[in-house]
Amino acid sequence: EELVSGRFAGLDREGALLLDTPAGPRKIVTGELLGRAA
């Protein structure tokens, strides 16, 4: 499993979450766990 951190960048046409990460844009697909640091 990989930890990814980034800012919300919108949704793609299929409704997947898009994040701007230090490594570049990332698509978060259904089934990936999302969490937020306190």
N, C-alpha and C positions, 0 to 999 in steps of 0.2 A: 504494500500500500504506500501511496505517495502523498505527502502533505503539500498542498498548494495554497498559496496566499495571493490575494489580488483584490482589485476593485471591481465592482459591478460595472459591466460594459453593455448590458442590454440582453435581448433575447434574439436568437436566430429565427429563421422562418419556421423551423420545426418546434420551436418553443424551448429549446435548450438554453440554459443559462450561459452567458458569455462573461468571462473575467479577463481583465487586463492584469497580467502577472509580470514579474521581473523578467521571466523567460519569454514573454510574448503573449499574445491572445490565447485563451484556453476555453474550450467548450466543456461544460459540465453536463454529462448525460444522465438520464434517469437511472437511479440506483446508486449513484455516488453520494456518500454522506457529506453533508455540509455542516460546518460548525463555525462558531464565532468566539474568538477569545474575549474573555471578560475584561 
